[in-house]
Amino acid sequence: MNKKTLFVALPALVLLLGAVYLWAPSSVPPGQQPLDTLSNANFSEFASAFDADPDVASLVLLLSPT
């Protein structure tokens, strides 16, 4: 392999592996409920699950790319 091929192939491989990692289905430990994406359609389910046990502290972390 020459240096130009390696210079192009290595970053392309890193980007491909990163995309597969980010878009692959997520898994959760045994016994934990499956992950959901929060939307307007399921917000009421989220609110009721969030408020289900008043004796347990709850935390919502919102992340923004900007």
PQR file of N, CA, C, O and H, with PARSE charges and radii, in Angstrom:
ATOM      1  N   MET A   1       0.849  -1.194   0.000 -0.4000 1.5000
ATOM      2  CA  MET A   1       0.000   0.000   0.000 -0.0000 2.0000
ATOM      3  C   MET A   1       0.882   1.240   0.000  0.5500 1.7000
ATOM      4  O   MET A   1       1.877   1.316   0.721 -0.5500 1.4000
ATOM      5  N   ASN A   2       0.502   2.197  -0.812 -0.4000 1.5000
ATOM      6  CA  ASN A   2       1.266   3.429  -0.782 -0.0000 2.0000
ATOM      7  C   ASN A   2       0.649   4.395   0.236  0.5500 1.7000
ATOM      8  O   ASN A   2      -0.435   4.138   0.760 -0.5500 1.4000
ATOM      9  H   ASN A   2      -0.306   2.135  -1.398  0.4000 1.0000
ATOM     10  N   LYS A   3       1.324   5.479   0.508 -0.4000 1.5000
ATOM     11  CA  LYS A   3       0.896   6.419   1.547 -0.0000 2.0000
ATOM     12  C   LYS A   3      -0.410   7.120   1.195  0.5500 1.7000
ATOM     13  O   LYS A   3      -1.217   7.388   2.085 -0.5500 1.4000
ATOM     14  H   LYS A   3       2.205   5.688   0.082  0.4000 1.0000
ATOM     15  N   LYS A   4      -0.636   7.422  -0.080 -0.4000 1.5000
ATOM     16  CA  LYS A   4      -1.873   8.098  -0.476 -0.0000 2.0000
ATOM     17  C   LYS A   4      -3.086   7.212  -0.210  0.5500 1.7000
ATOM     18  O   LYS A   4      -4.104   7.687   0.294 -0.5500 1.4000
ATOM     19  H   LYS A   4       0.019   7.204  -0.803  0.4000 1.0000
ATOM     20  N   THR A   5      -2.984   5.958  -0.540 -0.4000 1.5000
ATOM     21  CA  THR A   5      -4.093   5.033  -0.311 -0.0000 2.0000
ATOM     22  C   THR A   5      -4.372   4.908   1.183  0.5500 1.7000
ATOM     23  O   THR A   5      -5.530   4.932   1.600 -0.5500 1.4000
ATOM     24  H   THR A   5      -2.157   5.572  -0.950  0.4000 1.0000
ATOM     25  N   LEU A   6      -3.348   4.779   1.971 -0.4000 1.5000
ATOM     26  CA  LEU A   6      -3.492   4.676   3.420 -0.0000 2.0000
ATOM     27  C   LEU A   6      -4.057   5.964   3.994  0.5500 1.7000
ATOM     28  O   LEU A   6      -4.856   5.920   4.929 -0.5500 1.4000
ATOM     29  H   LEU A   6      -2.408   4.760   1.632  0.4000 1.0000
ATOM     30  N   PHE A   7      -3.661   7.104   3.456 -0.4000 1.5000
ATOM     31  CA  PHE A   7      -4.131   8.405   3.923 -0.0000 2.0000
ATOM     32  C   PHE A   7      -5.627   8.586   3.673  0.5500 1.7000
ATOM     33  O   PHE A   7      -6.295   9.290   4.431 -0.5500 1.4000
ATOM     34  H   PHE A   7      -3.012   7.139   2.696  0.4000 1.0000
ATOM     35  N   VAL A   8      -6.153   7.971   2.637 -0.4000 1.5000
ATOM     36  CA  VAL A   8      -7.582   8.056   2.316 -0.0000 2.0000
ATOM     37  C   VAL A   8      -8.359   6.919   2.982  0.5500 1.7000
ATOM     38  O   VAL A   8      -9.454   7.140   3.498 -0.5500 1.4000
ATOM     39  H   VAL A   8      -5.610   7.399   2.021  0.4000 1.0000
ATOM     40  N   ALA A   9      -7.815   5.731   2.974 -0.4000 1.5000
ATOM     41  CA  ALA A   9      -8.533   4.556   3.463 -0.0000 2.0000
ATOM     42  C   ALA A   9      -8.719   4.572   4.981  0.5500 1.7000
ATOM     43  O   ALA A   9      -9.781   4.187   5.471 -0.5500 1.4000
ATOM     44  H   ALA A   9      -6.926   5.551   2.554  0.4000 1.0000
ATOM     45  N   LEU A  10      -7.728   5.000   5.717 -0.4000 1.5000
ATOM     46  CA  LEU A  10      -7.817   4.980   7.177 -0.0000 2.0000
ATOM     47  C   LEU A  10      -8.902   5.923   7.710  0.5500 1.7000
ATOM     48  O   LEU A  10      -9.722   5.486   8.517 -0.5500 1.4000
ATOM     49  H   LEU A  10      -6.865   5.313   5.319  0.4000 1.0000
ATOM     50  N   PRO A  11      -8.947   7.206   7.292 -0.5600 1.5000
ATOM     51  CA  PRO A  11     -10.052   8.061   7.758  0.2800 2.0000
ATOM     52  C   PRO A  11     -11.423   7.568   7.286  0.5500 1.7000
ATOM     53  O   PRO A  11     -12.409   7.692   8.012 -0.5500 1.4000
ATOM     54  N   ALA A  12     -11.489   7.011   6.077 -0.4000 1.5000
ATOM     55  CA  ALA A  12     -12.765   6.484   5.584 -0.0000 2.0000
ATOM     56  C   ALA A  12     -13.227   5.318   6.453  0.5500 1.7000
ATOM     57  O   ALA A  12     -14.419   5.204   6.739 -0.5500 1.4000
ATOM     58  H   ALA A  12     -10.688   6.910   5.487  0.4000 1.0000
ATOM     59  N   LEU A  13     -12.324   4.468   6.869 -0.4000 1.5000
ATOM     60  CA  LEU A  13     -12.657   3.345   7.733 -0.0000 2.0000
ATOM     61  C   LEU A  13     -13.115   3.836   9.106  0.5500 1.7000
ATOM     62  O   LEU A  13     -14.072   3.299   9.665 -0.5500 1.4000
ATOM     63  H   LEU A  13     -11.356   4.561   6.636  0.4000 1.0000
ATOM     64  N   VAL A  14     -12.454   4.832   9.644 -0.4000 1.5000
ATOM     65  CA  VAL A  14     -12.846   5.393  10.941 -0.0000 2.0000
ATOM     66  C   VAL A  14     -14.246   6.002  10.854  0.5500 1.7000
ATOM     67  O   VAL A  14     -15.060   5.793  11.753 -0.5500 1.4000
ATOM     68  H   VAL A  14     -11.677   5.268   9.190  0.4000 1.0000
ATOM     69  N   LEU A  15     -14.538   6.745   9.796 -0.4000 1.5000
ATOM     70  CA  LEU A  15     -15.873   7.324   9.613 -0.0000 2.0000
ATOM     71  C   LEU A  15     -16.938   6.244   9.453  0.5500 1.7000
ATOM     72  O   LEU A  15     -18.032   6.371  10.003 -0.5500 1.4000
ATOM     73  H   LEU A  15     -13.877   6.915   9.065  0.4000 1.0000
ATOM     74  N   LEU A  16     -16.640   5.204   8.721 -0.4000 1.5000
ATOM     75  CA  LEU A  16     -17.586   4.110   8.527 -0.0000 2.0000
ATOM     76  C   LEU A  16     -17.880   3.406   9.847  0.5500 1.7000
ATOM     77  O   LEU A  16     -19.040   3.137  10.156 -0.5500 1.4000
ATOM     78  H   LEU A  16     -15.751   5.101   8.274  0.4000 1.0000
ATOM     79  N   LEU A  17     -16.856   3.109  10.620 -0.4000 1.5000
ATOM     80  CA  LEU A  17     -17.059   2.455  11.910 -0.0000 2.0000
ATOM     81  C   LEU A  17     -17.827   3.352  12.872  0.5500 1.7000
ATOM     82  O   LEU A  17     -18.655   2.863  13.642 -0.5500 1.4000
ATOM     83  H   LEU A  17     -15.914   3.328  10.369  0.4000 1.0000
ATOM     84  N   GLY A  18     -17.566   4.653  12.841 -0.4000 1.5000
ATOM     85  CA  GLY A  18     -18.305   5.592  13.679 -0.0000 2.0000
ATOM     86  C   GLY A  18     -19.770   5.647  13.299  0.5500 1.7000
ATOM     87  O   GLY A  18     -20.632   5.694  14.177 -0.5500 1.4000
ATOM     88  H   GLY A  18     -16.894   5.050  12.216  0.4000 1.0000
ATOM     89  N   ALA A  19     -20.070   5.644  12.014 -0.4000 1.5000
ATOM     90  CA  ALA A  19     -21.461   5.663  11.555 -0.0000 2.0000
ATOM     91  C   ALA A  19     -22.185   4.388  11.960  0.5500 1.7000
ATOM     92  O   ALA A  19     -23.338   4.440  12.387 -0.5500 1.4000
ATOM     93  H   ALA A  19     -19.370   5.606  11.301  0.4000 1.0000
ATOM     94  N   VAL A  20     -21.530   3.258  11.834 -0.4000 1.5000
ATOM     95  CA  VAL A  20     -22.146   1.990  12.240 -0.0000 2.0000
ATOM     96  C   VAL A  20     -22.417   2.004  13.732  0.5500 1.7000
ATOM     97  O   VAL A  20     -23.478   1.555  14.166 -0.5500 1.4000
ATOM     98  H   VAL A  20     -20.593   3.215  11.487  0.4000 1.0000
ATOM     99  N   TYR A  21     -21.490   2.504  14.521 -0.4000 1.5000
ATOM    100  CA  TYR A  21     -21.666   2.565  15.980 -0.0000 2.0000
ATOM    101  C   TYR A  21     -22.842   3.466  16.357  0.5500 1.7000
ATOM    102  O   TYR A  21     -23.634   3.112  17.231 -0.5500 1.4000
ATOM    103  H   TYR A  21     -20.629   2.869  14.168  0.4000 1.0000
ATOM    104  N   LEU A  22     -22.964   4.619  15.711 -0.4000 1.5000
ATOM    105  CA  LEU A  22     -24.014   5.569  16.061 -0.0000 2.0000
ATOM    106  C   LEU A  22     -25.391   5.140  15.581  0.5500 1.7000
ATOM    107  O   LEU A  22     -26.382   5.401  16.264 -0.5500 1.4000
ATOM    108  H   LEU A  22     -22.321   4.906  15.001  0.4000 1.0000
ATOM    109  N   TRP A  23     -25.482   4.487  14.420 -0.4000 1.5000
ATOM    110  CA  TRP A  23     -26.781   4.137  13.859 -0.0000 2.0000
ATOM    111  C   TRP A  23     -27.201   2.695  14.127  0.5500 1.7000
ATOM    112  O   TRP A  23     -28.301   2.293  13.749 -0.5500 1.4000
ATOM    113  H   TRP A  23     -24.677   4.275  13.866  0.4000 1.0000
ATOM    114  N   ALA A  24     -26.354   1.927  14.764 -0.4000 1.5000
ATOM    115  CA  ALA A  24     -26.723   0.548  15.089 -0.0000 2.0000
ATOM    116  C   ALA A  24     -27.769   0.552  16.200  0.5500 1.7000
ATOM    117  O   ALA A  24     -27.800   1.476  17.012 -0.5500 1.4000
ATOM    118  H   ALA A  24     -25.460   2.254  15.071  0.4000 1.0000
ATOM    119  N   PRO A  25     -28.612  -0.453  16.244 -0.5600 1.5000
ATOM    120  CA  PRO A  25     -29.618  -0.511  17.315  0.2800 2.0000
ATOM    121  C   PRO A  25     -28.944  -0.570  18.688  0.5500 1.7000
ATOM    122  O   PRO A  25     -27.929  -1.243  18.870 -0.5500 1.4000
ATOM    123  N   SER A  26     -29.520   0.135  19.628 -0.4000 1.5000
ATOM    124  CA  SER A  26     -28.977   0.158  20.974 -0.0000 2.0000
ATOM    125  C   SER A  26     -29.499  -1.034  21.761  0.5500 1.7000
ATOM    126  O   SER A  26     -30.566  -1.578  21.475 -0.5500 1.4000
ATOM    127  H   SER A  26     -30.344   0.682  19.480  0.4000 1.0000
ATOM    128  N   SER A  27     -28.727  -1.419  22.747 -0.4000 1.5000
ATOM    129  CA  SER A  27     -29.163  -2.509  23.613 -0.0000 2.0000
ATOM    130  C   SER A  27     -29.116  -2.023  25.053  0.5500 1.7000
ATOM    131  O   SER A  27     -28.393  -1.083  25.383 -0.5500 1.4000
ATOM    132  H   SER A  27     -27.860  -0.977  22.979  0.4000 1.0000
ATOM    133  N   VAL A  28     -29.883  -2.664  25.890 -0.4000 1.5000
ATOM    134  CA  VAL A  28     -29.940  -2.309  27.305 -0.0000 2.0000
ATOM    135  C   VAL A  28     -29.628  -3.550  28.127  0.5500 1.7000
ATOM    136  O   VAL A  28     -29.756  -4.671  27.635 -0.5500 1.4000
ATOM    137  H   VAL A  28     -30.470  -3.428  25.622  0.4000 1.0000
ATOM    138  N   PRO A  29     -29.224  -3.355  29.367 -0.5600 1.5000
ATOM    139  CA  PRO A  29     -28.947  -4.510  30.231  0.2800 2.0000
ATOM    140  C   PRO A  29     -30.225  -5.316  30.489  0.5500 1.7000
ATOM    141  O   PRO A  29     -31.325  -4.774  30.382 -0.5500 1.4000
ATOM    142  N   PRO A  30     -30.091  -6.590  30.823 -0.5600 1.5000
ATOM    143  CA  PRO A  30     -31.267  -7.414  31.126  0.2800 2.0000
ATOM    144  C   PRO A  30     -32.070  -6.816  32.287  0.5500 1.7000
ATOM    145  O   PRO A  30     -31.506  -6.387  33.294 -0.5500 1.4000
ATOM    146  N   GLY A  31     -33.369  -6.798  32.127 -0.4000 1.5000
ATOM    147  CA  GLY A  31     -34.239  -6.269  33.164 -0.0000 2.0000
ATOM    148  C   GLY A  31     -34.588  -4.804  32.994  0.5500 1.7000
ATOM    149  O   GLY A  31     -35.522  -4.323  33.635 -0.5500 1.4000
ATOM    150  H   GLY A  31     -33.827  -7.146  31.309  0.4000 1.0000
ATOM    151  N   GLN A  32     -33.873  -4.084  32.155 -0.4000 1.5000
ATOM    152  CA  GLN A  32     -34.154  -2.667  31.916 -0.0000 2.0000
ATOM    153  C   GLN A  32     -35.120  -2.540  30.750  0.5500 1.7000
ATOM    154  O   GLN A  32     -35.072  -3.325  29.803 -0.5500 1.4000
ATOM    155  H   GLN A  32     -33.114  -4.475  31.634  0.4000 1.0000
ATOM    156  N   GLN A  33     -35.997  -1.546  30.824 -0.4000 1.5000
ATOM    157  CA  GLN A  33     -36.930  -1.319  29.726 -0.0000 2.0000
ATOM    158  C   GLN A  33     -36.171  -0.874  28.480  0.5500 1.7000
ATOM    159  O   GLN A  33     -35.126  -0.233  28.587 -0.5500 1.4000
ATOM    160  H   GLN A  33     -36.036  -0.909  31.594  0.4000 1.0000
ATOM    161  N   PRO A  34     -36.694  -1.211  27.292 -0.5600 1.5000
ATOM    162  CA  PRO A  34     -36.021  -0.800  26.061  0.2800 2.0000
ATOM    163  C   PRO A  34     -35.996   0.715  25.902  0.5500 1.7000
ATOM    164  O   PRO A  34     -36.840   1.425  26.447 -0.5500 1.4000
ATOM    165  N   LEU A  35     -35.017   1.194  25.150 -0.4000 1.5000
ATOM    166  CA  LEU A  35     -34.879   2.628  24.909 -0.0000 2.0000
ATOM    167  C   LEU A  35     -35.957   3.120  23.965  0.5500 1.7000
ATOM    168  O   LEU A  35     -36.398   2.387  23.080 -0.5500 1.4000
ATOM    169  H   LEU A  35     -34.331   0.617  24.707  0.4000 1.0000
ATOM    170  N   ASP A  36     -36.381   4.357  24.151 -0.4000 1.5000
ATOM    171  CA  ASP A  36     -37.379   4.989  23.298 -0.0000 2.0000
ATOM    172  C   ASP A  36     -36.870   6.347  22.852  0.5500 1.7000
ATOM    173  O   ASP A  36     -36.027   6.956  23.511 -0.5500 1.4000
ATOM    174  H   ASP A  36     -36.023   4.952  24.871  0.4000 1.0000
ATOM    175  N   THR A  37     -37.391   6.813  21.730 -0.4000 1.5000
ATOM    176  CA  THR A  37     -37.117   8.165  21.270 -0.0000 2.0000
ATOM    177  C   THR A  37     -38.293   9.038  21.679  0.5500 1.7000
ATOM    178  O   THR A  37     -39.442   8.722  21.370 -0.5500 1.4000
ATOM    179  H   THR A  37     -38.076   6.319  21.194  0.4000 1.0000
ATOM    180  N   LEU A  38     -38.013  10.119  22.362 -0.4000 1.5000
ATOM    181  CA  LEU A  38     -39.060  11.002  22.853 -0.0000 2.0000
ATOM    182  C   LEU A  38     -39.622  11.826  21.699  0.5500 1.7000
ATOM    183  O   LEU A  38     -38.878  12.439  20.934 -0.5500 1.4000
ATOM    184  H   LEU A  38     -37.080  10.375  22.612  0.4000 1.0000
ATOM    185  N   SER A  39     -40.968  11.828  21.587 -0.4000 1.5000
ATOM    186  CA  SER A  39     -41.640  12.602  20.549 -0.0000 2.0000
ATOM    187  C   SER A  39     -42.964  13.108  21.100  0.5500 1.7000
ATOM    188  O   SER A  39     -43.352  12.758  22.215 -0.5500 1.4000
ATOM    189  H   SER A  39     -41.572  11.330  22.208  0.4000 1.0000
ATOM    190  N   ASN A  40     -43.658  13.930  20.322 -0.4000 1.5000
ATOM    191  CA  ASN A  40     -44.973  14.420  20.749 -0.0000 2.0000
ATOM    192  C   ASN A  40     -45.967  13.278  20.912  0.5500 1.7000
ATOM    193  O   ASN A  40     -46.865  13.346  21.751 -0.5500 1.4000
ATOM    194  H   ASN A  40     -43.343  14.214  19.416  0.4000 1.0000
ATOM    195  N   ALA A  41     -45.810  12.239  20.119 -0.4000 1.5000
ATOM    196  CA  ALA A  41     -46.743  11.116  20.162 -0.0000 2.0000
ATOM    197  C   ALA A  41     -46.646  10.321  21.462  0.5500 1.7000
ATOM    198  O   ALA A  41     -47.655   9.799  21.937 -0.5500 1.4000
ATOM    199  H   ALA A  41     -45.081  12.183  19.438  0.4000 1.0000
ATOM    200  N   ASN A  42     -45.449  10.220  22.046 -0.4000 1.5000
ATOM    201  CA  ASN A  42     -45.293   9.413  23.250 -0.0000 2.0000
ATOM    202  C   ASN A  42     -44.908  10.242  24.483  0.5500 1.7000
ATOM    203  O   ASN A  42     -44.424   9.686  25.469 -0.5500 1.4000
ATOM    204  H   ASN A  42     -44.630  10.644  21.660  0.4000 1.0000
ATOM    205  N   PHE A  43     -45.114  11.541  24.439 -0.4000 1.5000
ATOM    206  CA  PHE A  43     -44.719  12.388  25.561 -0.0000 2.0000
ATOM    207  C   PHE A  43     -45.540  12.097  26.812  0.5500 1.7000
ATOM    208  O   PHE A  43     -45.008  12.157  27.921 -0.5500 1.4000
ATOM    209  H   PHE A  43     -45.507  11.993  23.638  0.4000 1.0000
ATOM    210  N   SER A  44     -46.822  11.785  26.656 -0.4000 1.5000
ATOM    211  CA  SER A  44     -47.650  11.498  27.836 -0.0000 2.0000
ATOM    212  C   SER A  44     -47.172  10.224  28.541  0.5500 1.7000
ATOM    213  O   SER A  44     -47.206  10.146  29.769 -0.5500 1.4000
ATOM    214  H   SER A  44     -47.254  11.737  25.756  0.4000 1.0000
ATOM    215  N   GLU A  45     -46.729   9.230  27.771 -0.4000 1.5000
ATOM    216  CA  GLU A  45     -46.155   8.022  28.377 -0.0000 2.0000
ATOM    217  C   GLU A  45     -44.900   8.363  29.166  0.5500 1.7000
ATOM    218  O   GLU A  45     -44.690   7.848  30.264 -0.5500 1.4000
ATOM    219  H   GLU A  45     -46.701   9.294  26.773  0.4000 1.0000
ATOM    220  N   PHE A  46     -44.067   9.232  28.605 -0.4000 1.5000
ATOM    221  CA  PHE A  46     -42.846   9.659  29.290 -0.0000 2.0000
ATOM    222  C   PHE A  46     -43.183  10.382  30.587  0.5500 1.7000
ATOM    223  O   PHE A  46     -42.572  10.117  31.622 -0.5500 1.4000
ATOM    224  H   PHE A  46     -44.238   9.651  27.713  0.4000 1.0000
ATOM    225  N   ALA A  47     -44.142  11.285  30.539 -0.4000 1.5000
ATOM    226  CA  ALA A  47     -44.513  12.058  31.727 -0.0000 2.0000
ATOM    227  C   ALA A  47     -45.045  11.143  32.827  0.5500 1.7000
ATOM    228  O   ALA A  47     -44.692  11.314  33.994 -0.5500 1.4000
ATOM    229  H   ALA A  47     -44.638  11.500  29.698  0.4000 1.0000
ATOM    230  N   SER A  48     -45.885  10.182  32.473 -0.4000 1.5000
ATOM    231  CA  SER A  48     -46.427   9.284  33.503 -0.0000 2.0000
ATOM    232  C   SER A  48     -45.339   8.370  34.068  0.5500 1.7000
ATOM    233  O   SER A  48     -45.336   8.095  35.268 -0.5500 1.4000
ATOM    234  H   SER A  48     -46.172  10.044  31.525  0.4000 1.0000
ATOM    235  N   ALA A  49     -44.419   7.894  33.231 -0.4000 1.5000
ATOM    236  CA  ALA A  49     -43.322   7.062  33.724 -0.0000 2.0000
ATOM    237  C   ALA A  49     -42.368   7.881  34.589  0.5500 1.7000
ATOM    238  O   ALA A  49     -41.830   7.374  35.573 -0.5500 1.4000
ATOM    239  H   ALA A  49     -44.421   8.117  32.256  0.4000 1.0000
ATOM    240  N   PHE A  50     -42.161   9.131  34.228 -0.4000 1.5000
ATOM    241  CA  PHE A  50     -41.260  10.015  34.984 -0.0000 2.0000
ATOM    242  C   PHE A  50     -41.821  10.291  36.373  0.5500 1.7000
ATOM    243  O   PHE A  50     -41.069  10.352  37.346 -0.5500 1.4000
ATOM    244  H   PHE A  50     -42.599   9.543  33.428  0.4000 1.0000
ATOM    245  N   ASP A  51     -43.131  10.458  36.470 -0.4000 1.5000
ATOM    246  CA  ASP A  51     -43.782  10.784  37.743 -0.0000 2.0000
ATOM    247  C   ASP A  51     -44.303   9.551  38.476  0.5500 1.7000
ATOM    248  O   ASP A  51     -44.996   9.697  39.483 -0.5500 1.4000
ATOM    249  H   ASP A  51     -43.742  10.409  35.679  0.4000 1.0000
ATOM    250  N   ALA A  52     -43.996   8.351  38.009 -0.4000 1.5000
ATOM    251  CA  ALA A  52     -44.582   7.136  38.568 -0.0000 2.0000
ATOM    252  C   ALA A  52     -44.215   6.911  40.034  0.5500 1.7000
ATOM    253  O   ALA A  52     -45.077   6.513  40.817 -0.5500 1.4000
ATOM    254  H   ALA A  52     -43.433   8.233  37.191  0.4000 1.0000
ATOM    255  N   ASP A  53     -42.987   7.147  40.421 -0.4000 1.5000
ATOM    256  CA  ASP A  53     -42.556   6.893  41.798 -0.0000 2.0000
ATOM    257  C   ASP A  53     -42.049   8.193  42.408  0.5500 1.7000
ATOM    258  O   ASP A  53     -40.931   8.614  42.111 -0.5500 1.4000
ATOM    259  H   ASP A  53     -42.287   7.470  39.785  0.4000 1.0000
ATOM    260  N   PRO A  54     -42.848   8.835  43.254 -0.5600 1.5000
ATOM    261  CA  PRO A  54     -42.453  10.137  43.806  0.2800 2.0000
ATOM    262  C   PRO A  54     -41.283  10.056  44.791  0.5500 1.7000
ATOM    263  O   PRO A  54     -40.686  11.083  45.114 -0.5500 1.4000
ATOM    264  N   ASP A  55     -40.948   8.868  45.268 -0.4000 1.5000
ATOM    265  CA  ASP A  55     -39.858   8.731  46.242 -0.0000 2.0000
ATOM    266  C   ASP A  55     -38.491   8.560  45.582  0.5500 1.7000
ATOM    267  O   ASP A  55     -37.473   8.488  46.270 -0.5500 1.4000
ATOM    268  H   ASP A  55     -41.433   8.034  45.006  0.4000 1.0000
ATOM    269  N   VAL A  56     -38.467   8.494  44.262 -0.4000 1.5000
ATOM    270  CA  VAL A  56     -37.217   8.300  43.537 -0.0000 2.0000
ATOM    271  C   VAL A  56     -36.867   9.590  42.798  0.5500 1.7000
ATOM    272  O   VAL A  56     -37.705  10.176  42.114 -0.5500 1.4000
ATOM    273  H   VAL A  56     -39.295   8.552  43.703  0.4000 1.0000
ATOM    274  N   ALA A  57     -35.614  10.019  42.949 -0.4000 1.5000
ATOM    275  CA  ALA A  57     -35.169  11.223  42.245 -0.0000 2.0000
ATOM    276  C   ALA A  57     -35.112  10.939  40.745  0.5500 1.7000
ATOM    277  O   ALA A  57     -34.674   9.868  40.326 -0.5500 1.4000
ATOM    278  H   ALA A  57     -34.933   9.542  43.506  0.4000 1.0000
ATOM    279  N   SER A  58     -35.558  11.905  39.939 -0.4000 1.5000
ATOM    280  CA  SER A  58     -35.547  11.760  38.490 -0.0000 2.0000
ATOM    281  C   SER A  58     -34.754  12.893  37.867  0.5500 1.7000
ATOM    282  O   SER A  58     -34.721  14.007  38.388 -0.5500 1.4000
ATOM    283  H   SER A  58     -35.914  12.775  40.279  0.4000 1.0000
ATOM    284  N   LEU A  59     -34.130  12.599  36.769 -0.4000 1.5000
ATOM    285  CA  LEU A  59     -33.290  13.580  36.091 -0.0000 2.0000
ATOM    286  C   LEU A  59     -33.473  13.433  34.590  0.5500 1.7000
ATOM    287  O   LEU A  59     -33.476  12.322  34.059 -0.5500 1.4000
ATOM    288  H   LEU A  59     -34.157  11.694  36.345  0.4000 1.0000
ATOM    289  N   VAL A  60     -33.626  14.569  33.906 -0.4000 1.5000
ATOM    290  CA  VAL A  60     -33.696  14.584  32.445 -0.0000 2.0000
ATOM    291  C   VAL A  60     -32.504  15.386  31.950  0.5500 1.7000
ATOM    292  O   VAL A  60     -32.280  16.516  32.383 -0.5500 1.4000
ATOM    293  H   VAL A  60     -33.624  15.471  34.337  0.4000 1.0000
ATOM    294  N   LEU A  61     -31.750  14.797  31.048 -0.4000 1.5000
ATOM    295  CA  LEU A  61     -30.580  15.451  30.475 -0.0000 2.0000
ATOM    296  C   LEU A  61     -30.869  15.729  29.010  0.5500 1.7000
ATOM    297  O   LEU A  61     -31.059  14.799  28.226 -0.5500 1.4000
ATOM    298  H   LEU A  61     -31.932  13.879  30.697  0.4000 1.0000
ATOM    299  N   LEU A  62     -30.903  17.001  28.633 -0.4000 1.5000
ATOM    300  CA  LEU A  62     -31.122  17.385  27.241 -0.0000 2.0000
ATOM    301  C   LEU A  62     -29.806  17.841  26.647  0.5500 1.7000
ATOM    302  O   LEU A  62     -29.142  18.724  27.190 -0.5500 1.4000
ATOM    303  H   LEU A  62     -30.749  17.757  29.270  0.4000 1.0000
ATOM    304  N   LEU A  63     -29.436  17.245  25.543 -0.4000 1.5000
ATOM    305  CA  LEU A  63     -28.193  17.593  24.876 -0.0000 2.0000
ATOM    306  C   LEU A  63     -28.489  18.233  23.526  0.5500 1.7000
ATOM    307  O   LEU A  63     -29.376  17.788  22.798 -0.5500 1.4000
ATOM    308  H   LEU A  63     -29.976  16.528  25.102  0.4000 1.0000
ATOM    309  N   SER A  64     -27.751  19.261  23.206 -0.4000 1.5000
ATOM    310  CA  SER A  64     -27.930  19.954  21.944 -0.0000 2.0000
ATOM    311  C   SER A  64     -26.595  19.981  21.205  0.5500 1.7000
ATOM    312  O   SER A  64     -25.552  20.181  21.828 -0.5500 1.4000
ATOM    313  H   SER A  64     -27.031  19.622  23.798  0.4000 1.0000
ATOM    314  N   PRO A  65     -26.612  19.784  19.899 -0.5600 1.5000
ATOM    315  CA  PRO A  65     -25.346  19.782  19.152  0.2800 2.0000
ATOM    316  C   PRO A  65     -24.738  21.178  18.995  0.5500 1.7000
ATOM    317  O   PRO A  65     -23.607  21.296  18.522 -0.5500 1.4000
ATOM    318  N   THR A  66     -25.445  22.218  19.372 -0.4000 1.5000
ATOM    319  CA  THR A  66     -24.880  23.559  19.230 -0.0000 2.0000
ATOM    320  C   THR A  66     -24.686  24.220  20.560  0.5500 1.7000
ATOM    321  O   THR A  66     -24.218  25.357  20.622 -0.5500 1.4000
ATOM    322  H   THR A  66     -26.364  22.121  19.755  0.4000 1.0000
TER
END
